Amino acid sequence: MTLELTPEFILGSMMKESAHLKIGELATRAGVSVDTIRFYESKGLLNATRRSASGYRLFSEEDLTRLSFIQRAKQVGFTLEEIAELLDLKTHPDDHTCEEVKARTQVKIDKVSQKLAELQRIHRSLIELHAACSGGPESAGHCSILQLLESDKPL
């Protein structure tokens, strides 16, 4: 069987070759640094699809999509460990349910709510400390902020 070098065959071959990106090309297309990609590789979130004849790691369009998924998940606050779990759900959709994905999102919402409550408490305490100080030219030895921090009074 011989292969006929039709324009369609040549174009298809070229598309397959161009679909594999070197790490720098992947970084540019994804808008991240090469170091970021290497970091994700070290964490097992991303792996080169194959290697070129000269040993370069090559990535596919699917890897670019995966990298975009990782970046978007980070933007909404998921940790790398949580992203790995989400990627597992995405990679094995028949083994998981949408309910599982939603449950993981709810866990993240609960964690963020706890952090927000803690930040609001800290904010109120800082406002109280700031208001307690006259901010005058006297020695810091008489500063009410420092005294309150040293006291047993709840903040």
C-alpha positions as CSV (number, residue, x, y, z in Angstrom):
1,M,0.0,0.0,0.0
2,T,1.5,3.4,-1.0
3,L,0.5,6.7,0.4
4,E,-0.6,9.3,-2.1
5,L,0.7,12.7,-1.3
6,T,-2.5,14.6,-1.9
7,P,-2.9,18.2,-0.6
8,E,-5.3,16.9,2.0
9,F,-2.8,14.4,3.3
10,I,0.0,17.0,3.4
11,L,-2.2,19.5,5.1
12,G,-3.4,16.9,7.6
13,S,0.2,15.9,8.4
14,M,1.2,19.6,8.8
15,M,-1.8,20.2,11.2
16,K,-0.8,17.2,13.3
17,E,2.8,18.5,13.6
18,S,1.7,22.1,14.4
19,A,-0.7,20.7,17.0
20,H,2.3,19.8,19.1
21,L,3.7,22.8,20.9
22,K,7.0,23.3,22.6
23,I,6.9,24.5,26.1
24,G,7.6,28.1,25.1
25,E,4.8,28.1,22.5
26,L,2.4,26.6,25.0
27,A,3.4,29.3,27.6
28,T,2.8,32.1,25.1
29,R,-0.5,30.7,23.9
30,A,-1.7,30.2,27.5
31,G,-0.4,33.5,28.7
32,V,1.7,32.0,31.4
33,S,5.5,31.6,32.0
34,V,7.5,28.5,31.1
35,D,8.3,28.2,34.9
36,T,4.5,28.0,35.6
37,I,4.2,25.1,33.1
38,R,7.2,23.3,34.7
39,F,5.7,23.8,38.1
40,Y,2.4,22.3,37.0
41,E,4.3,19.4,35.5
42,S,6.1,18.9,38.8
43,K,2.8,18.8,40.6
44,G,1.4,16.2,38.1
45,L,-1.3,18.6,36.8
46,L,0.2,18.7,33.3
47,N,2.4,16.3,31.3
48,A,4.0,16.7,27.9
49,T,2.1,14.6,25.3
50,R,5.3,13.4,23.7
51,R,8.9,14.3,22.8
52,S,10.3,15.5,19.6
53,A,13.2,13.7,17.9
54,S,15.6,16.3,19.4
55,G,14.1,15.6,22.9
56,Y,11.9,18.7,23.3
57,R,8.7,18.1,25.4
58,L,5.7,18.6,23.1
59,F,2.3,19.6,24.2
60,S,-1.0,19.2,22.4
61,E,-4.0,21.4,22.0
62,E,-5.6,19.3,24.7
63,D,-2.8,20.2,27.0
64,L,-3.5,23.9,26.2
65,T,-7.2,23.3,27.2
66,R,-6.1,21.6,30.4
67,L,-3.7,24.5,31.2
68,S,-6.6,26.9,30.6
69,F,-8.8,24.8,33.0
70,I,-6.1,25.0,35.7
71,Q,-5.7,28.8,35.3
72,R,-9.5,29.4,35.5
73,A,-9.8,27.1,38.5
74,K,-7.0,29.1,40.2
75,Q,-8.8,32.3,39.4
76,V,-11.8,31.3,41.4
77,G,-9.7,30.2,44.3
78,F,-9.2,26.5,44.0
79,T,-5.9,25.2,45.4
80,L,-3.6,23.0,43.3
81,E,-4.8,20.0,45.3
82,E,-8.4,20.8,44.6
83,I,-7.6,21.4,41.0
84,A,-6.1,18.0,40.7
85,E,-9.3,16.5,42.2
86,L,-11.4,18.5,39.7
87,L,-9.1,17.4,36.8
88,D,-9.7,13.8,37.9
89,L,-13.4,14.3,37.8
90,K,-13.1,15.9,34.4
91,T,-10.8,13.2,33.0
92,H,-13.0,10.4,34.2
93,P,-16.5,11.8,33.8
94,D,-18.2,8.4,33.6
95,D,-16.9,7.5,37.0
96,H,-18.3,10.6,38.7
97,T,-21.4,12.7,38.9
98,C,-22.2,16.3,38.5
99,E,-23.3,16.1,42.1
100,E,-19.7,15.4,43.1
101,V,-18.4,18.4,41.3
102,K,-21.1,20.6,42.8
103,A,-20.3,19.2,46.3
104,R,-16.6,20.1,45.9
105,T,-17.6,23.6,44.8
106,Q,-19.8,23.9,47.9
107,V,-16.9,22.9,50.1
108,K,-14.9,25.7,48.5
109,I,-17.7,28.2,49.1
110,D,-17.8,27.2,52.8
111,K,-14.0,27.7,53.1
112,V,-14.2,31.1,51.4
113,S,-17.1,32.1,53.7
114,Q,-15.0,31.2,56.8
115,K,-12.1,33.2,55.5
116,L,-14.3,36.2,54.8
117,A,-15.7,36.0,58.3
118,E,-12.2,35.9,59.7
119,L,-11.1,38.8,57.6
120,Q,-14.1,40.9,58.6
121,R,-13.3,40.2,62.3
122,I,-9.7,41.2,61.7
123,H,-10.9,44.4,59.9
124,R,-13.1,45.3,62.8
125,S,-10.3,44.7,65.3
126,L,-7.9,46.9,63.3
127,I,-10.4,49.7,63.1
128,E,-10.9,49.5,66.9
129,L,-7.1,49.6,67.4
130,H,-6.7,52.5,65.1
131,A,-9.5,54.5,66.7
132,A,-8.0,53.9,70.2
133,C,-4.8,55.8,69.3
134,S,-4.6,59.6,69.2
135,G,-1.6,59.4,66.9
136,G,0.1,62.2,68.7
137,P,3.8,63.1,68.9
138,E,4.2,61.4,72.3
139,S,6.5,58.5,72.8
140,A,5.4,55.1,71.5
141,G,5.8,53.9,75.0
142,H,2.4,55.4,75.7
143,C,0.8,54.2,72.4
144,S,-2.7,52.8,73.1
145,I,-2.4,50.4,70.1
146,L,0.7,48.8,71.6
147,Q,-0.9,48.7,75.0
148,L,-4.1,47.0,73.7
149,L,-2.0,44.4,71.8
150,E,-0.1,43.6,75.0
151,S,-3.3,43.4,77.1
152,D,-5.7,40.5,77.7
153,K,-8.6,42.5,76.3
154,P,-10.3,40.7,73.4
155,L,-9.8,42.2,70.0
